[in-house]
């Protein structure tokens, strides 16, 4: 083989090593001196081979660190798409706050760290056809799918045709065959119940209209088994509304109607545990309107750790979900799936209890 073709021989050798699994994605390739010695060539030929494979998205060079396997030439670990929301759903402050923005930041920062191209599709897409057209125009290797999307089975079938590698972020593993990245809600509720166990007549305020809401309810029931509490009332504030309207209405009237009716029937819980912070914040407002003193009369707990939860009076005791870390771990999960490193169907992100002044 002529000297002008030596770099192609080196490139073919590296491709074969990757295909055989001798060099795995994310690993450093053989050093330049090793390749020079093996093929009896100069560094010029080795570097030309590396540049060729980098141009094919197979290798990536990192200054000061070396050259690493990026993919197999078919887009592996090339692009990741994050579907942040159902495109017809408007973002509302009381539901999203910084939660989704932190998710996006986590996904984007982890993609950047791994030198993965990142493409986001969200509410700016005007129609389903536009979304799918844009997705098909990108060379997608994996999708991080927002949990609110997992019930759209027809769309998910289309996504699976675009790429088989999908991780549902903040989804419900009990209602999908897709791998899910979720917060460790069972541990979170156990921590809340440890504080609330001293109370009698505990109320759990939640919704079951969304897949995430049903996941939270299941986690709470599992946490209950540890404490064997019997005087628990379950209040579902979504029972008077259908799915199509659930994401497009203010939840305050739903929470108000459900809790107000419960209290007017003569019930007086000593503690109200809310499945989400936004419901807990509304609960505090409702209780104040009825002249209850928090926490002297009723303790209130939230779940999610919204920034605004520390601004309530009194500050809300809650469990913090680190959505940025969840986003990072979702990308890590997705990469492990693409690389064949795991068959996990669920991974959990740790949560943190924030004890404040809304409970006694």
Buried (B, 14 or more C-beta within 10 A) or exposed (E): EEEEEBBBBBBEBBBEBBEEEEBEBBEEBBEBEEBBEEBEBEEEBBBBBBBBBBEBBBBBBEEEEBBBBBBBBEBBBBBBBBBBBBBEBEEBEBBBBBBBBBBBBBBBBBBEEBEBBBBBBBEEBEEBEEBBEEBEEBEBBBBBBBBBBBBBEEBBEBBEEBBEBBBBBBBBBEBBEBBBBBBBBBBBBBBBBEBBBEBEBBBBBBBBBBBBBBBBBBBBBEBBEEBEBEEBEEBBBBEEBEEEEBBEEEBBEBBBEBBEEBBEEEEEBBBBBBBBBBBBBBBBBBBEEEEBEBBEBBBBBBBBBBEBBEEBEBBBBBBBBBBBBBBBBBBBBBBBBBBEEEEEEEBBBBBEBBEBBBBB
